[in-house]
Amino acid sequence: WFGDFALGEVFRLPSRTMTSGLFAAFQAASGDNHPVHYDREFCRRRGMPDLLAHGFQVAIQSCAGAGLLPFLMEESLKGFLEQSSRFLHPVFLGDTLYPALEVDELSPNRTTGVLGLRSTIHNQHGALVMEGRQRYLRRMRPAG
């Protein structure tokens, strides 16, 4: 329920290595056909070490459903309100990403409240490659 979370609480999501299979799945799902995401020689001619992950391919690694958080919210979740992302470093094929969500907002209303989460993704070198926010509308615990 809304009142069960505390500011600063962190939920780490499983790490994931950006494989060629994930690149292909993202391309198929998104329809993005720019060669920077699927043509290695195109990337190398432009000085990149390998395929460049699309920003949305990176952002979805912070999906709360990949971890325990939705199981803690399932009875009280009313809706996913918004999401934002800033991309700070490129992500290439073979990079391993480490996402986390940190409670940074608890805005109570009468019968609901907004749970805000700071989302971060670091790569295998410890570089912060993405930061953003997610906000969820949650029910208050029923009286009694």
N, C-alpha and C positions, 0 to 999 in steps of 0.2 A: 504494500500500500504506500501511498505518498509519504507518510510519516516514517517509514521504515528505512529511509536512506539518509546518509549524512554527507555534508559537504566534505570534499577531499577523498571520499571513498573511491577506490580504483578497481576497475574490472578489466583484467587482461584477457585479450582474445588470443586464440591459437595463432602461432606464427604460420606463415605460408610462403613458400618459395615460388616465384613467378616463373612457371614452366611454359614451354611452348604450347602445351595443352590448354593452359589457362589463357594464353594469348589468343589461341584459335577459338576457344569458347567465347571469349569477350567479343572478338570480331564478329562471330556468328550472331551473338545476341544483340549487339549494338548496331550492326550494319556499317560500322566505321571501316572504310576501305583505304585509308591513307597508308602508303607503303612504309612510313616510319614505324608502323605497328606490326608489319608482317614480312618485310623484305630486308633481310640482313645486309645484303650488299648495298642497298640504298642507304641504310644507316651508316655503314662503314665509310662510304664515299663522303659522308657528311661529318666524319670524325667521331661518331658514336661507337662504343664498344660492341653493341648488339641492339636488338629490338628495343624500342622505347615504349614503356607502358603508357596507355592512355590515362589521363587524370581520373576519369570515372572508374577505370580498372583498379587504380590505387585506392580511391575513396571507398569502394565497396568492401575493401578489406576491413574497414571499421564498422561493418554491419553488426549491430548488437546481437542479432540472431546467431552469430557464430560462437557466442559464449553462453554463460549462465544467466545473463541479465533478463532475457525474456521469460525465463522460468520463474524468476523472482517477481515479475510484473504481471504475469498473465491474467490474474483475476482483476487487477486494478487498471490495466492499460485501456485508455479510451482512444488514443490516437497518436500517430507520429506527426508532429507539427511542422518541423523544418530541419534542414541540414545545410551546412555550409562547409567549404573546404578551401584551404590555401595550400598550394603545392610549392614546396621549398627547394627540393632537389629532384633530379630525374630518377626514375626507377627503370631498370633495364632487365631484360631476360636473365634469369639466374639469381636476381637479388632475392633475399629473404626479408620479409616484412614482419614487424612486431607491433601490432595495434593494441591500443589501450583506450579505455573510456574512464573519465574521472568526473564525478559529480561536482559541478561548479555552480549550480543554480537550484534552489528550492523555493519556488514562488507559490505560496498557498492561496487558494481562493476559498469559497464557502464549502463546496462539495467536491472540488477537484484541486489539483495543483500541477504546476509545471516542473518537471524534472529536466534540468539542463545538464548535458554531458560535454566536456571538452574531449574531443577525439584527437589522438596522436598516433602517428605511424613512424617508427624508426626502421632504418635498414640494418643489415648485418654489421655495418661499421659504426652503428650508433648515431648516424646522422638522422635528424628529424626531417623526413621527406614530405610529410603532410600534417597539418593541424587544422582543426575545424570544430564545429559544434553540432550537437543534435539536441532537439527538444521534444519531450513527450508529455502529453496530457494524461494525468493519472487520477484515479479516484482516491478520495480520502477513505480511511478505514470506516466501515459502517459502525454506528453507535451500538453499544450493547455487546 
